[in-house]
Amino acid sequence: GEFRTCSGLHQSPCGARITMRKVLQIWVTLVTVCALAGRVSGGYGLSMFAAQSSPPDPCYDENGNPRRCIPDFVNSAFGKDVRVSSTCGGPAARYCVGEREDPKKSHPPAYLTDLNNPHNLTCWQSENYVQYPQNVTLTLSLGKKFEVTYVSLQFCSPRPESMAIYKSMDYGKSWVPFQFYSTQCKKMYNRQQKAAITKQNEQEAICTDSHTDMHPLTGGLIAFSTLDGRPSAHDFDNSPVLLQSNEIQIHNSEDNTSTILTKLCEYC
């Protein structure tokens, strides 16, 4: 599917991790990261030629000191390497159309962050028979801290019945629930379905059964807006915990035969 994360770019290293749990097989095609573009590493003030050819960075003053700004959104996932725990075709397997050594039949992790071309659809694919509670993990390193505002996944196969999104602010050392999707919230995640969001609990992950219908059989989306319904959505500058993350992790739990994610995307 397609995974998208809208985020604001900061100056510290960061990444995104996607862990997919699937009964038989997982396919993904795109990764994009929507981020507020901060200062480009090593670029500002180091070269008079660079200064002449590049517009001033709105997030830094003429002396190179950081200042409050709203930078442009960028796709910070494009072209990034994605580490995965399982890829179909190594070696070739029955019921698996991928073969790692054959470019025409392979579905490598690089297809998660390549150019999204509807006329040349590329997909990453996991191995066959990935049984719950085992999971398939995708880890995307973004290189900086982000204020994530949007996470979206697009599937080539039916969407999972249950999926959990986690975030990390310490580069994968610990994980905090971000959002849950399930037709059985209590059973899967011990969460009440569609619990009311208040000022007191807005930082907690909620569970919803939206986006869990297996139809459409291909091209279905799971989209998570991190600020949607949060009381502090219009004052998120003073509630950074709602957005800030340097890694994103997704657990996909499902009984369908196979799941295909077309693209892993993080962008607005």
Secondary structure by P-SEA (a helix, b strand, c coil): cbbbbbbbbcccccbbbbbbbbccbbbbcbbbbbcccccccccccccaaaaaaccccccccccccccccccccccccccbbbbbcccccccccccccccccccccccccccccccccccccccccccccccccbbbbbbbbccbbbbccbbbbbbccccccbbbbbbbcccccbbbbccccccccccccccccccccccccccbbbbbccccccccccbbbbbbccccccccccccccccccccccbbbbbbbccccccccccccccc
